[in-house]
């Protein structure tokens, strides 16, 4: 039954991403060329909602679906790791034309070439997990 909840949220996410055109390579290109506000509006709205929900979760000490209190760790003050992570994320976004969420939405919309992109992202995640202890955090 728990799987069904996640499946429905994923389907809703895919519909929202598709209808908002956030999966459109053309819209992403417009954003990176500063030709349209469309994607900045979507990202800004998501950021505002995320900030508000995080503050609400912290204030009310909400619990997860498993009944555990959601604990949000304090932010690390090292900016170098965020810059490096942002560069790697941005390069992946530029090369594939999609960030992680829309990759699955694009696959669901019939763009089967995104199997390669998803496999590459998973391989990168596994590689990071393997070398994480050796990296300067």
CORBEL-V556957 format. One line per field, one symbol per residue. phi: phi as a letter, one per 40 degrees, with the letter a starting at -180 (. if undefined). psi: psi as a letter, one per 40 degrees, with the letter a starting at -180 (. if undefined). burial: I if it has 9 or more other ideal C-beta (glycine too) atoms within 8 Angstrom, else O. Layout:
BEGIN
phi=???
psi=???
burial=???
END
This chain:
BEGIN
phi=.cdcccccccccdcccccccgccccccccdcccfcacdccccccccccccccccccccccfcbcccgcccbbcccccccdccccccccccccccccgacdccdcccccchcccccccccccccccccddcbdccccb
psi=dddddddddddddddddddefeehddddddddefeieddddddddddddddddddddddefiiideeihhhhiihhehddddddddddddddddddeiiddeddddddeegededdddddddddddddddedeeih.
burial=OOOOIOOOOIOOIIOIIIOOOIIOOOIIOIIOOOOOOIIOOIOOOOOOOOOOOIOIIOOOOOOOOOOOOIOOOOOOOOOOIOOOOOOOIOOIIOOIOIOOOIIIIIIOIOOOOIOOIIOIIOOIOOOOOOOOOOOOO
END
